[in-house]
Amino acid sequence: MVTSVKRHPPEILQWVPARQRVLYADTDAMGIVYHGTYLRFFETGRNEYFRACGASYDVVERAGYHLVVIEIGAKYRAPARFDDDLLIETGMALLGPTRLLFRYRLRRASTGELLTEGFTEHACVDHATRKPVRLPRVVLDHTVLRPHS
């Protein structure tokens, strides 16, 4: 299924950098990073994105909301290997009144080579009802980067 996110990705205005060292446990029998591990790298990027916005994800949870993943995509361009120092660049865009999109670029830090591009789409849900809700102020305040953040 091709989504509108893949056909018309929103522009990311600011990217937040994070670093991640590839552990031996992250690799498969071929000595390259296992494809599922990239989802953890994406999560590292999201967590650092929240920190760059002045908080951590637990602020959203304490307010009674969750940002549930509703779609994931990745394009693998070159393999990452054990002990690579990765640069994870994360950006965010609003998709509508209830949804956010995080985009990721993973690069080999030593060369800048683009290894993987990906995205996760999230819906905001109320903790108690598990139903989608409009993005509340607490979510917007902690996901939208301010100039010079």
C-alpha positions as CSV (number, residue, x, y, z in Angstrom):
1,M,0.0,0.0,0.0
2,V,1.4,3.4,-1.0
3,T,0.5,6.1,1.4
4,S,0.2,9.8,0.9
5,V,3.2,10.2,3.1
6,K,5.3,8.3,0.6
7,R,3.9,10.0,-2.4
8,H,4.0,13.5,-0.9
9,P,6.3,13.7,2.1
10,P,6.0,16.9,4.0
11,E,9.0,19.1,4.2
12,I,11.1,18.9,7.3
13,L,12.4,22.3,8.4
14,Q,14.8,21.3,11.1
15,W,16.8,18.1,11.7
16,V,18.0,17.0,15.1
17,P,21.2,15.0,15.2
18,A,21.9,12.0,17.5
19,R,24.8,9.5,17.6
20,Q,24.6,5.8,17.9
21,R,27.4,3.2,18.0
22,V,26.5,-0.1,16.4
23,L,26.8,-2.9,18.9
24,Y,27.8,-6.5,18.0
25,A,24.3,-7.6,19.1
26,D,22.8,-5.2,16.4
27,T,24.3,-7.3,13.6
28,D,23.2,-10.4,11.9
29,A,25.1,-13.5,10.7
30,M,26.4,-11.5,7.7
31,G,28.0,-8.9,9.9
32,I,25.7,-6.1,9.0
33,V,23.0,-4.4,11.1
34,Y,19.8,-6.5,11.2
35,H,17.0,-4.6,9.4
36,G,14.7,-4.6,12.5
37,T,17.4,-2.8,14.5
38,Y,16.9,0.3,12.5
39,L,13.5,0.8,14.2
40,R,15.4,1.1,17.5
41,F,17.7,3.6,15.9
42,F,14.6,5.5,14.8
43,E,13.4,5.5,18.4
44,T,16.8,6.9,19.5
45,G,16.3,9.7,17.0
46,R,12.8,10.4,18.3
47,N,13.9,10.5,21.9
48,E,16.7,13.0,21.0
49,Y,14.2,15.0,19.0
50,F,12.0,15.4,22.1
51,R,15.1,16.4,24.2
52,A,15.9,19.1,21.6
53,C,12.4,20.4,22.1
54,G,13.0,20.7,25.8
55,A,11.4,17.6,27.3
56,S,11.2,13.8,27.0
57,Y,8.4,11.6,25.8
58,D,7.3,10.9,29.4
59,V,5.9,14.5,29.5
60,V,3.3,13.4,26.9
61,E,2.5,10.2,28.8
62,R,2.2,12.0,32.1
63,A,-0.4,14.3,30.4
64,G,-2.5,11.2,29.5
65,Y,-1.6,10.7,25.9
66,H,0.4,8.3,23.7
67,L,1.8,8.8,20.2
68,V,1.2,5.3,18.8
69,V,3.0,4.2,15.6
70,I,0.6,3.5,12.8
71,E,3.0,3.2,9.9
72,I,6.7,2.6,9.4
73,G,8.8,2.7,6.3
74,A,12.5,2.4,5.5
75,K,14.8,2.6,2.4
76,Y,18.1,0.8,3.0
77,R,20.8,2.3,0.8
78,A,24.0,0.8,2.2
79,P,24.7,-1.5,5.2
80,A,25.8,-0.3,8.6
81,R,28.3,-2.7,10.3
82,F,29.6,-3.5,13.8
83,D,31.2,-0.5,15.6
84,D,30.1,2.0,13.0
85,D,29.4,5.4,14.5
86,L,26.0,6.4,13.1
87,L,24.6,9.9,12.8
88,I,20.8,9.8,13.2
89,E,19.1,12.9,11.8
90,T,15.4,13.2,12.9
91,G,12.8,15.7,11.7
92,M,9.1,16.1,12.4
93,A,6.1,17.3,10.5
94,L,2.4,17.7,11.4
95,L,0.2,15.6,9.2
96,G,-3.2,16.7,10.5
97,P,-5.1,17.3,13.7
98,T,-4.2,13.9,15.2
99,R,-1.1,12.8,13.4
100,L,2.7,13.4,13.4
101,L,5.4,12.2,11.0
102,F,9.0,11.6,12.0
103,R,11.5,11.2,9.3
104,Y,15.0,9.8,9.7
105,R,18.3,9.8,7.9
106,L,21.0,7.5,9.2
107,R,24.6,8.2,8.0
108,R,28.0,6.8,8.7
109,A,29.4,9.6,10.8
110,S,33.0,9.2,9.5
111,T,32.0,9.7,5.9
112,G,28.5,11.2,5.8
113,E,27.4,8.4,3.6
114,L,23.6,8.0,3.6
115,L,22.8,4.5,4.8
116,T,19.0,4.5,5.5
117,E,16.1,6.8,5.2
118,G,12.9,6.1,7.0
119,F,9.7,7.4,8.6
120,T,7.3,6.6,11.4
121,E,3.8,8.0,11.4
122,H,2.1,8.5,14.8
123,A,-1.5,9.0,15.9
124,C,-2.2,10.8,19.2
125,V,-4.5,8.7,21.4
126,D,-6.0,9.3,24.8
127,H,-4.5,7.0,27.4
128,A,-7.8,6.1,29.1
129,T,-10.0,5.6,26.0
130,R,-7.3,4.5,23.5
131,K,-9.1,6.6,21.0
132,P,-7.5,9.2,18.6
133,V,-7.6,12.7,19.8
134,R,-6.5,16.1,18.4
135,L,-2.9,16.8,19.2
136,P,-3.1,18.6,22.6
137,R,-1.0,21.6,23.5
138,V,1.4,19.5,25.6
139,V,2.3,17.4,22.5
140,L,2.7,20.4,20.2
141,D,4.8,22.2,22.8
142,H,7.2,19.3,23.0
143,T,7.4,18.3,19.4
144,V,7.7,21.5,17.5
145,L,11.2,23.0,17.5
146,R,11.5,26.7,18.0
147,P,13.9,28.7,16.0
148,H,17.5,28.4,17.3
149,S,16.6,25.4,19.5
